[in-house]
Amino acid sequence: MFETRYWLWQGVLSDELCDAIILEGDKLISGDGRTGGIDEHGPGGYNPNIRETNISFFDQYHWIHGICLHYANAANVNAKWNFDIRYAQNVQYARYFPDQHYSIHEDDTVRPHREEMRKLSVAIQVSSPQNYEGGQFSIQSQCGKEMQQVNEFTRRGSVIVFPSVMKHGIMPVTYGVRHSIVCWIVGPNFR
């Protein structure tokens, strides 16, 4: 377990910048953010119990990509993870409508005989908490056996960075729409 589970900046992005991110994200072609699992069709089938989200992706050269990289690098140093990181994958823009969620999961796991993996996950809260209900972010507790809600992350413009092997999830939204940005920072597999 990591001594520092996550690094959080509360409300660091302005309302104007959050509005600009939503405006840019809403221009993208979106699809259902569905994660596979094991269902009646076998491994890799769609399982709505794992994830229901509306997602799209910014290209690697979009200005939002630079924001994510900045906070990933700052957290990597401040939290003293000091991971060997190489690049960021395309930034995901997610919209959670009522009853949509993302169950507890890891963004990556350590697997032998693999050269790269997601090392850091960056999430940015771009919705105002007055515009939706539910959708709380939770992350693995210090002992690793329970999940803990990060209530400070509900503030608009907040940025959270955590090791991608940490379990985390988004509770179902019960009202309104929750907008967020997620980016994964890749580096060589842990030894």
Buried (B, 14 or more C-beta within 10 A) or exposed (E): EBEEBBBBBBBBBEEEBBEBBBEBBEEBEBEEBBBBBEBEEEEEEBBBEBBBBBBBBBEEEBEBBEBBBEBBBBBBEEBEBEBEBEEBBBBBBBBBBBEBBBBEEBBBEEEEEEEEBBBBBBBBBBBBBEEBBBBBBBBBEEEEEEEBEBEBBBBBBBBBBBBBBBBBBBBBBEEBBBBBBBBBBBBBBBE
